[in-house]
């Protein structure tokens, strides 16, 4: 809910999100006099930063842990091979 009648609001009707249809950004009173193009540019920048689905981080996390597990398995196999060759 947006309160106040003296606020400048920027409405973004296509935030490039599968979850949201619109976004409203309320401009701070001290920045109301700034050019509209600057405000629109900042609004688009803000929306591009938050538009990625939350599962993107999960995929990166899964890849990180899979790589880490694979590296640990290779190191373990290398150490066991080295021990086997030295003592047999």
C-alpha distances in whole Angstrom, upper triangle without the diagonal:
4,6,10,12,15,13,15,12,15,14,16,17,19,18,22,20,22,18,16,16,13,12,10,12,11,15,16,18,21,21,20,24,25,26,23,26,25,21,22,24,22,19,22,23,20,19,23,23,20,21,24,24,24,28,29,30,31,34,35,35,37,39,40,41,43,45,45,47,49,50,51,53,55,56,57,59,61,61,63,65,66,67,69,71,72,73,75
4,7,9,11,9,11,9,12,12,15,16,19,19,22,21,23,20,17,17,14,12,9,10,9,12,13,15,18,18,17,20,21,23,21,23,23,19,19,22,20,17,20,22,19,19,22,23,20,22,25,25,26,29,30,31,33,35,36,36,39,41,41,42,45,46,46,48,50,51,52,54,56,57,58,60,62,63,64,66,67,69,70,72,73,75,76
4,7,9,9,11,11,14,15,18,20,23,22,26,25,27,24,21,21,18,15,12,13,10,13,13,14,17,18,17,20,22,24,22,25,24,20,22,24,22,20,23,25,22,22,26,26,24,25,28,29,29,33,34,34,36,38,39,39,42,44,44,45,48,49,49,51,54,54,55,57,59,60,61,63,65,65,67,69,70,71,73,75,76,77,79
4,6,6,10,11,14,16,19,21,24,24,28,27,29,27,23,23,19,17,14,13,10,12,12,12,15,16,14,18,20,22,20,24,23,20,21,24,22,20,24,25,23,23,27,27,26,27,30,31,32,35,36,36,39,41,41,42,45,46,46,48,50,51,52,54,56,57,58,60,62,62,64,66,67,68,70,72,73,74,76,78,78,80,82
4,6,9,10,14,15,19,21,24,24,28,28,30,28,24,23,20,18,14,14,11,12,13,12,16,16,14,17,19,20,19,22,22,19,21,24,23,21,24,26,24,24,28,28,27,28,32,33,34,37,38,38,41,43,43,44,47,48,48,50,52,54,54,56,58,59,60,62,64,64,66,68,69,70,72,74,75,76,78,80,81,82,84
4,7,10,13,16,19,21,25,24,28,29,31,29,26,25,21,19,15,14,10,10,11,9,12,13,10,13,16,18,17,20,20,17,19,22,21,19,23,25,23,24,27,28,27,28,32,33,34,38,38,38,41,43,43,44,47,48,48,50,53,53,54,56,58,59,60,62,64,64,66,68,69,70,72,74,75,76,78,80,80,82,84
4,6,10,12,16,18,21,21,25,25,28,26,22,22,18,15,12,10,7,7,8,7,11,11,9,12,14,15,14,18,17,14,16,19,17,16,19,21,19,20,23,24,23,25,28,30,31,34,34,35,37,39,39,40,43,45,45,47,49,50,50,53,54,55,56,59,60,61,62,65,65,66,68,70,71,72,74,76,77,79,80
4,7,10,13,16,19,19,22,23,26,25,21,20,16,14,10,9,6,5,8,8,11,10,7,10,11,12,11,14,14,11,12,15,14,13,16,18,17,18,21,22,21,23,26,28,29,33,33,33,36,38,38,39,42,43,43,45,48,48,49,51,53,54,55,57,59,59,61,63,64,65,67,69,70,71,73,75,76,77,79
4,6,10,12,15,15,19,20,23,21,17,16,12,10,6,6,5,6,9,11,13,12,10,13,13,14,11,14,14,10,11,14,13,11,14,16,14,15,18,19,18,19,23,25,26,30,30,30,33,35,35,36,39,40,40,43,45,45,46,49,50,51,52,55,56,57,59,61,61,63,65,66,67,69,71,72,73,75,77
4,7,10,12,12,16,17,20,19,16,14,10,8,6,5,6,7,11,13,15,13,11,14,13,13,10,11,12,8,8,11,11,8,10,13,12,12,15,17,16,17,20,22,24,28,27,28,31,32,33,34,37,38,38,41,42,43,44,47,48,49,50,53,54,55,56,58,59,61,63,64,65,67,68,70,71,73,74
4,6,9,10,13,15,17,16,13,11,7,6,5,6,9,11,14,17,19,16,15,17,17,16,12,14,15,11,10,13,13,9,11,14,13,11,14,17,15,15,19,20,23,26,26,27,30,31,32,33,35,36,37,40,41,42,43,46,47,48,50,51,53,54,56,57,58,60,62,63,64,66,68,69,70,72,74
4,6,6,10,11,14,14,10,9,6,5,6,8,11,13,17,19,21,18,17,20,18,17,14,14,15,12,9,12,12,8,8,12,11,9,11,14,13,12,16,17,20,23,23,24,27,28,29,31,33,33,34,37,38,39,41,43,44,45,47,49,50,51,53,54,55,57,59,60,61,63,65,66,67,69,71
4,6,9,11,13,13,9,6,4,7,9,11,14,17,20,23,25,22,21,23,22,20,17,17,18,15,13,15,15,12,11,15,14,11,13,16,15,13,16,17,20,23,23,25,27,28,29,31,33,34,35,37,38,40,41,43,44,46,47,49,50,52,53,55,56,58,59,61,62,64,65,66,68,70,71
4,5,8,10,11,8,6,6,8,11,13,17,19,22,25,27,24,23,25,23,22,18,17,19,16,13,15,15,12,10,13,13,10,11,14,13,10,13,15,18,20,20,22,24,25,26,28,30,30,32,34,35,36,38,40,41,42,44,46,47,48,50,51,53,55,56,57,59,61,62,63,65,67,68
4,5,9,9,7,7,6,7,10,12,15,17,20,24,25,22,22,24,22,21,18,17,18,15,13,13,13,10,8,11,10,6,8,10,9,7,10,12,15,17,17,19,21,22,23,25,27,28,29,31,32,33,35,37,38,39,41,43,44,45,47,49,50,52,53,54,56,58,59,60,62,64,65
4,7,9,8,8,9,10,14,15,19,21,24,27,29,26,26,28,25,24,21,20,20,18,15,15,16,13,10,12,12,8,8,11,9,6,8,10,13,15,14,17,19,20,21,23,24,25,27,29,30,31,33,35,35,37,39,40,41,43,45,46,47,49,51,52,53,55,56,58,59,61,62
4,5,5,7,9,10,14,16,19,22,25,28,29,27,27,30,27,27,24,23,23,20,18,18,18,15,13,14,13,9,10,11,9,5,7,7,10,12,13,15,17,18,19,21,22,24,25,27,28,29,31,33,34,36,37,39,40,42,43,44,46,48,49,50,52,54,55,56,58,60,61
4,6,8,11,13,16,19,22,25,28,31,33,30,30,33,31,30,27,26,26,24,21,22,21,18,17,18,17,13,13,15,12,9,9,8,11,12,13,16,17,17,19,21,22,23,25,27,28,29,31,32,34,35,37,38,40,42,43,44,46,48,49,50,52,53,54,56,58,59,60
4,7,10,11,15,17,20,23,26,29,31,29,29,32,30,30,27,27,26,24,22,22,21,18,17,18,16,13,14,15,12,9,10,8,10,12,14,16,17,18,20,22,23,25,26,28,29,31,32,33,35,37,38,39,41,43,44,45,47,48,50,51,53,54,55,57,59,60,61
4,6,7,11,14,17,20,23,26,28,26,26,29,27,27,24,24,24,21,19,20,19,15,15,17,15,11,13,14,11,9,11,11,13,15,17,19,20,21,23,24,26,27,29,30,32,33,35,36,38,39,41,42,44,45,47,48,50,51,53,54,56,57,58,60,62,63,64
4,7,10,14,17,20,23,26,28,26,25,28,27,26,22,22,23,20,18,19,19,15,15,17,16,12,14,16,14,11,14,14,16,19,20,22,23,24,26,28,29,30,32,34,35,36,38,39,41,43,44,45,47,49,50,51,53,55,56,57,59,61,62,63,65,67,68
4,7,10,13,16,19,22,24,22,21,24,23,22,19,19,20,17,15,17,16,12,13,15,14,11,13,15,13,12,15,15,18,20,21,23,25,26,27,29,31,32,33,35,37,38,39,41,43,44,46,47,49,50,52,53,54,56,58,59,60,62,63,65,67,68,69
4,7,10,13,16,19,21,19,18,21,20,20,17,18,18,14,13,15,14,10,11,13,11,9,12,13,11,11,14,15,17,20,21,22,24,26,27,28,30,32,33,35,36,37,39,41,42,43,45,47,48,49,51,53,54,55,57,58,60,61,63,64,66,67,69
4,6,10,13,15,18,16,15,18,18,18,15,16,16,13,12,14,13,9,12,14,12,10,14,15,13,14,18,19,20,24,24,25,27,29,30,31,33,35,35,37,39,40,41,43,45,46,47,49,51,52,53,55,56,58,60,61,62,64,65,67,68,70,71
4,6,9,12,15,13,12,16,15,15,13,14,14,10,10,12,10,7,11,12,10,10,14,14,13,14,18,20,21,24,24,25,28,30,30,31,34,35,35,37,39,40,41,43,45,45,47,49,50,51,53,55,56,57,59,61,62,63,65,67,68,69,71
4,6,9,12,10,10,14,14,15,13,15,14,11,12,14,12,10,14,15,13,13,17,17,16,18,22,23,24,28,28,28,31,33,33,34,37,38,38,40,42,43,44,46,48,48,50,52,53,54,56,58,59,60,62,63,64,66,68,69,70,72,74
4,6,8,7,6,10,10,12,11,13,12,8,11,13,11,10,14,15,13,14,18,18,18,20,23,25,26,30,29,30,33,34,34,35,38,39,39,41,44,44,45,47,49,49,51,53,54,55,57,59,59,61,63,64,65,67,69,70,71,73,75
4,6,6,7,10,11,13,13,16,14,11,14,15,13,13,17,17,15,17,20,20,20,22,25,27,28,32,31,31,34,36,35,36,39,40,40,42,45,45,45,48,50,50,51,54,55,55,57,60,60,61,63,65,65,67,69,71,71,73,75
4,5,5,9,10,13,14,17,15,13,16,18,16,16,19,20,18,21,24,23,23,26,29,31,32,35,35,35,38,40,39,40,43,44,44,46,49,49,49,52,54,54,55,58,59,59,61,63,64,65,67,69,69,71,73,74,75,77,79
4,6,7,9,13,14,16,14,13,16,17,15,16,20,20,19,21,24,24,24,27,30,32,33,36,36,35,38,40,39,40,44,44,44,46,49,49,49,52,54,53,55,57,58,58,61,63,63,64,67,68,68,70,72,74,74,76,78
4,6,6,9,10,13,10,9,12,14,12,13,17,17,16,19,21,21,22,24,27,30,31,34,33,33,37,38,37,39,42,42,42,44,47,47,47,50,52,52,53,56,57,57,59,61,62,63,65,67,67,69,71,72,73,75,77
4,6,8,9,12,11,9,12,14,13,14,17,18,17,19,22,23,23,25,28,31,32,36,35,35,38,40,39,41,44,44,44,47,49,49,50,52,54,54,56,58,59,59,62,64,64,65,68,69,70,71,73,75,75,77,79
4,7,8,11,11,10,13,15,15,16,19,19,20,22,24,25,26,27,31,33,35,38,37,37,41,42,41,43,46,46,46,49,51,51,52,55,56,56,58,60,61,61,64,66,66,67,70,71,71,73,75,76,77,79,81
4,6,9,7,7,10,12,11,13,16,16,17,19,21,22,23,25,28,31,33,36,34,35,38,39,38,40,43,43,43,46,48,48,49,52,53,53,55,57,58,58,61,63,63,64,67,68,68,70,72,73,74,76,78
4,5,5,7,9,10,11,13,15,16,17,19,20,22,23,24,28,31,33,36,34,35,38,39,38,40,43,43,43,46,48,48,49,52,53,53,55,57,58,58,61,63,63,64,67,68,68,71,73,73,74,77,78
4,5,5,6,9,10,10,12,14,15,16,18,20,21,22,25,28,30,33,32,33,36,37,37,39,42,42,42,45,47,46,48,51,52,52,54,56,57,57,60,62,62,63,66,67,68,70,72,72,74,76,77
4,5,5,6,9,10,11,12,14,15,16,18,20,21,24,27,29,32,30,32,35,35,35,37,40,40,40,43,45,44,46,49,49,49,52,54,54,55,58,59,60,61,64,65,65,67,69,70,71,74,75
4,5,5,6,9,10,11,12,14,15,17,19,20,23,26,28,31,29,30,33,34,33,35,38,38,38,41,43,42,44,47,48,48,50,52,52,53,56,57,58,59,62,63,63,65,67,68,69,71,73
4,5,5,6,9,10,10,12,14,15,17,18,21,24,26,29,28,29,32,33,32,34,37,37,37,40,42,42,43,46,47,47,49,52,52,53,55,57,57,59,61,62,63,65,67,68,69,71,73
4,5,5,6,9,10,10,12,14,16,16,19,22,25,27,26,27,31,31,31,33,36,36,36,39,41,41,42,45,46,46,48,50,51,52,54,56,56,58,60,61,62,64,66,67,68,70,72
4,5,5,6,9,10,11,13,15,15,18,22,24,26,25,26,29,30,29,31,34,34,34,37,39,38,40,43,43,43,46,48,48,49,52,53,54,55,58,59,59,61,63,64,65,68,69
4,5,5,6,9,10,11,13,14,17,20,22,25,23,24,27,28,27,29,32,32,32,35,37,37,38,41,42,42,44,46,47,48,50,52,52,54,56,57,58,60,62,63,64,66,68
4,5,5,6,9,10,11,12,15,18,20,23,22,23,26,27,27,29,31,32,32,35,37,37,38,41,42,42,44,46,47,48,50,52,53,54,56,57,58,60,62,63,64,66,68
4,5,5,6,9,10,10,13,16,19,22,20,21,25,25,25,27,30,30,30,33,35,35,36,39,40,40,42,44,45,46,48,50,51,52,54,55,56,58,60,61,62,65,66
4,5,5,6,9,10,13,16,18,21,19,20,23,24,23,25,28,28,28,31,32,32,34,36,37,38,40,42,43,43,46,47,48,49,52,53,54,56,57,58,60,62,63
4,5,5,7,9,12,15,16,19,18,18,22,23,22,24,27,27,27,30,32,32,33,36,37,37,39,41,42,43,45,47,48,49,51,53,53,55,57,58,59,61,63
4,5,5,6,9,12,14,17,16,17,20,21,21,23,26,26,27,29,31,31,33,35,36,37,39,41,42,43,45,47,48,49,51,52,53,55,57,58,59,61,63
4,6,5,8,11,13,16,14,15,19,19,19,21,24,24,24,27,29,29,30,33,34,34,37,39,39,40,43,44,45,47,49,50,51,53,54,55,57,59,60
4,6,7,11,12,15,13,13,17,18,17,19,22,22,22,25,27,27,28,31,32,32,34,36,37,38,40,42,43,44,46,48,48,50,52,53,54,56,58
4,6,8,9,13,12,12,15,17,17,18,21,22,22,24,26,27,28,30,32,33,34,36,38,39,40,42,43,45,47,48,49,51,52,54,55,57,58
4,6,9,12,11,12,15,16,16,19,21,21,22,25,26,27,29,31,32,33,35,36,38,39,41,42,43,45,47,48,49,51,53,54,55,57,58
4,6,8,7,9,12,12,13,15,17,18,19,21,22,23,25,27,28,29,31,33,34,35,37,39,40,41,43,44,46,48,49,50,52,54,55
4,5,6,8,10,11,12,14,15,17,18,20,21,23,24,26,27,29,30,32,33,35,36,38,39,41,42,44,45,47,48,50,51,53,54
4,5,6,7,9,11,12,13,15,16,18,19,21,22,24,25,27,28,30,31,33,34,36,37,39,40,42,43,45,46,48,49,51,52
4,5,5,6,9,10,10,13,14,15,16,18,20,21,23,24,26,27,29,30,31,33,35,36,37,39,41,42,43,45,47,48,49
4,5,5,7,9,10,11,13,15,16,17,19,20,21,23,25,26,27,29,31,32,33,35,37,38,39,41,42,44,46,47,48
4,5,5,6,9,10,11,12,14,15,16,18,20,21,23,24,26,27,29,30,32,33,35,36,38,39,41,42,44,45,46
4,5,5,6,9,10,11,12,14,15,16,18,20,21,22,24,26,27,28,30,32,33,34,36,37,39,41,42,43,45
4,5,5,6,9,10,10,12,14,15,16,18,20,21,23,24,26,27,29,30,32,33,35,36,37,39,41,42,43
4,5,5,6,9,10,11,12,14,15,16,18,20,21,23,24,26,27,29,30,32,33,35,36,38,39,41,42
4,5,5,6,9,10,11,12,14,15,17,18,20,21,22,24,26,27,29,30,32,33,35,36,38,39,40
4,5,5,6,9,10,10,12,14,15,16,18,20,21,22,24,26,27,28,30,32,33,35,36,38,39
4,5,5,6,8,10,10,12,14,15,16,18,20,21,22,24,26,27,29,30,31,33,35,36,37
4,6,5,6,9,10,11,12,14,16,17,18,20,21,23,24,26,27,29,30,32,33,35,36
4,5,5,6,8,10,10,12,14,15,16,18,20,21,22,24,26,27,28,30,32,33,34
4,5,5,6,9,10,11,12,14,15,16,18,20,21,22,24,26,27,29,30,32,33
4,5,5,6,9,10,11,12,14,15,16,18,20,21,23,24,26,27,29,30,32
4,5,5,6,9,10,11,12,14,15,17,18,20,21,23,24,26,27,29,30
4,5,5,6,9,10,10,12,14,15,16,18,20,21,22,24,26,27,28
4,5,5,6,9,10,11,12,14,15,16,18,20,21,23,24,26,27
4,5,5,6,9,10,11,12,14,15,17,18,20,21,23,25,26
4,5,5,6,9,10,11,12,14,15,17,18,20,21,23,24
4,5,5,6,9,10,11,12,14,15,16,18,20,21,22
4,5,5,6,9,10,10,12,14,15,16,18,20,21
4,5,5,6,9,10,11,12,14,15,17,18,20
4,5,5,6,9,10,11,12,14,15,17,18
4,6,5,6,9,10,10,12,14,16,16
4,6,5,6,9,10,11,12,14,15
4,5,5,6,9,10,11,12,14
4,5,5,6,9,10,11,12
4,5,5,6,9,10,11
4,5,5,6,9,10
4,6,5,6,8
4,6,6,6
4,6,6
4,6
4
